Amino acid sequence: MPAVVKITIENLGEKEVTASGTATLLQHLHAAGVDWMHACGGKGRCTTCMCVVTQGHEHLGTLTAAEQRYRQQGALQPGERLACQATLHGEVRLRVPEEYKLPHLAYTA
C-alpha cells in the first residue's frame, strides 16, 4: 500500500495537500492543483522552487546532487529544499520564501 503523505504550506493559508505514493514535493503540489514556481521545469537547474521546511525534515529524502551543489554554493541554506528534488515519505510543514512567491496568489503571514 502506498505511503500517505501530507504537505502543509504555512504561508498559503495553511493549505494542506494529502497524497499517496513516493514523489517530489513539486509533483505532489502540482497534482493537487497548487501553483508553485519552477522556472527550470522541475529539473534542479535553478532554485525557484525552493521551500523552507519548518517541520518534518526527517520525512524528506536525502539531498540530491543538485541540492548538494546549491548548498555548497551557498544558494540553499540548512532547512531549505528544492521542491522539484525533495521526495516526501511522511508529513512536512513548509513556507514559500518571499523571493519566490507568485504574484497572483494570496499569501498569509
C-alpha positions in Angstrom: 0.0 0.0 0.0 1.5 3.4 -1.0 2.5 5.7 1.8 0.2 8.6 2.6 2.0 12.0 2.7 0.8 15.4 3.9 2.2 18.8 3.0 1.1 21.9 4.9 2.0 25.3 3.3 2.1 27.7 6.3 2.1 31.0 4.4 -0.5 29.9 1.9 -3.3 29.9 4.4 -2.2 26.6 6.0 -3.1 24.9 2.7 -2.9 21.1 3.1 -2.1 18.6 0.4 -2.6 14.9 1.1 -1.5 12.3 -1.4 -0.1 8.8 -1.6 3.0 7.4 -3.2 6.6 8.5 -3.5 7.1 11.7 -5.5 8.8 15.0 -5.1 7.2 17.8 -3.2 6.7 19.6 -6.5 4.9 16.6 -8.1 2.6 16.3 -5.1 1.8 20.0 -5.1 1.1 20.2 -8.9 -1.1 17.0 -8.7 -3.2 18.8 -6.1 -3.5 21.9 -8.2 -1.2 24.1 -6.2 0.6 26.7 -8.3 4.3 26.6 -7.3 7.2 28.4 -9.1 9.6 26.2 -11.0 11.4 28.2 -13.7 13.6 25.3 -15.0 10.7 22.9 -15.3 11.5 20.9 -12.2 14.9 19.7 -13.3 17.0 21.0 -10.4 18.8 23.7 -12.5 17.6 26.7 -10.6 16.3 27.4 -7.1 12.9 29.0 -7.9 11.0 26.0 -6.4 12.8 26.4 -3.1 10.8 25.9 0.1 11.7 26.5 3.8 10.9 23.3 5.7 9.8 24.2 9.3 8.8 20.7 10.4 9.2 17.2 9.1 12.8 17.2 7.8 13.1 13.6 8.7 10.3 12.7 6.3 12.2 14.0 3.3 14.7 12.0 1.2 18.4 12.8 1.3 19.8 15.8 -0.5 20.1 15.2 -4.2 23.3 16.1 -6.2 21.6 19.3 -7.4 20.7 20.3 -3.8 24.2 19.5 -2.5 25.7 21.7 -5.3 23.5 24.6 -4.4 24.2 24.1 -0.7 28.0 24.2 -1.4 27.5 27.4 -3.4 25.5 29.0 -0.5 22.3 29.2 -2.5 20.5 26.6 -0.4 20.7 27.1 3.4 20.0 24.4 6.0 16.3 23.9 6.3 15.7 24.8 2.6 15.0 22.2 0.0 14.2 22.3 -3.7 10.6 21.1 -4.2 11.5 19.5 -7.5 14.2 17.4 -5.9 13.0 16.5 -2.4 11.0 13.3 -2.1 8.4 13.0 0.7 7.8 10.0 2.8 5.5 11.4 5.6 4.3 14.7 6.9 6.0 18.1 6.3 5.3 21.8 7.0 6.9 24.4 4.8 6.8 28.0 3.7 7.3 29.7 0.4 10.3 32.1 0.6 9.4 35.8 -0.1 11.5 36.0 -3.3 9.6 33.0 -4.9 6.1 34.0 -4.1 3.8 34.1 -7.1 2.1 37.5 -7.6 -1.3 36.1 -8.3 -1.6 34.1 -5.0 -2.7 35.5 -1.7 0.0 34.6 0.9 -0.5 34.9 4.6 1.9 35.9 7.3 
